[in-house]
Amino acid sequence: MLNFPFEKESVQRLEQDGFTLVELLVVILFATILGTLIAPSFVGLLNRIRLNEAASATYEVMRSAQIEAQRQKLDIQASFRQDPTDATKLQYAIHPVLKDVNGNRTGNGIPANPGWQQGGRAVIEDDNINGRCPTTFQKSSSSPICATPGPYYVTFNYFGEALNLGKITLSTGSTAVRRCVTVSTLIGTLNTGLNNECD
């Protein structure tokens, strides 16, 4: 009989290749524990990124309305509301103020179809917090502030001056992280803030 020295070695190598069931279970357990620790931080990070994008878009919409008012020599309004089909999305519209034949503002100044556009994933904060409203822009309804959701609006005249002061406060709806955009002076100064700055 022929003796093949590599035969015994190859059989031993086959027995040592791969992982045991216990080793695989340990790796799966470790990955699961690591995933449960990382997932909430990752979701929080995504929510902050979305909120920052929505706040930046809101600022840019107001600034665009201000510039458009100066360019067209008209009263231009930036209007904001929650998307009626998805309450986690913000919508905006930039439009001339709706006026009657005498040149007076008609109601809230928002036309029937102002051309609503998506403004990011955020919720307009309008709940009464410690006797104060986080969003103080004028509302299109005659209801008192904090009673019903917007639309909210800010109007700029042909000099780019704000005809109403206030702020719009945004959140993700489920976290305490907030961002706000404020029209703080009559000359139309726009500021941004976060968390406690939005109170």
C-alpha positions, 0 to 999 in steps of 0.5 A: 500500500502506498503511503501518502503523507499529505492525506492525513494533513488535509483531513486535519485541515478540513476539520479546522476550517470554518467557525463553530456554532458557538463562535457564530452565536457570540458574533451575532450576539455582539453585533446585536448589542452593538446595534441596539446601542448605536441605533438611537444615536444614529436616529437622533443624528438623522433627525437633527440633520433633517431639522437643520435642513428644514430650518435653513430652508425656512430662513432661505424662503423668508430671505427670498420673499424679502428680496422678491418684495424689493425686486417686484416693488410689492408686498410679498408674503412667505407662508408656512404650513404643515403638509395636509397629507403628511404632518411631519413635512413642512410646506411653504409658499412665496406669493404677493399678498392677496388684496381687494380692489382698493389695495387692502389686504384680503383676510390673511393675504394667502391666495386660494392656490399659492403654490405650496412647495415642500420645505423639509421634514419638520413640525411647526411648534404651535403648542402653548409651552409655559404660557408662551407660544414657540411660533409667533408669526401671524396665523391665517385663522382668526383663532388665538395663537396656539389654538389651531395650526397655521398657516403662518405668514410673514409679509415684507413690503417693497423696501424689504421691511417686515410688516409683522414680527415673530418667529417660526419654531420647528422640531422633529415632533418627537424630540426636544431639539428645536430650531427657529427663524425669527424676524426680529426688527421692522427692517426685516432682520432674520435670525436663527436660533436653537433649543432655548433660544426659541423660547 
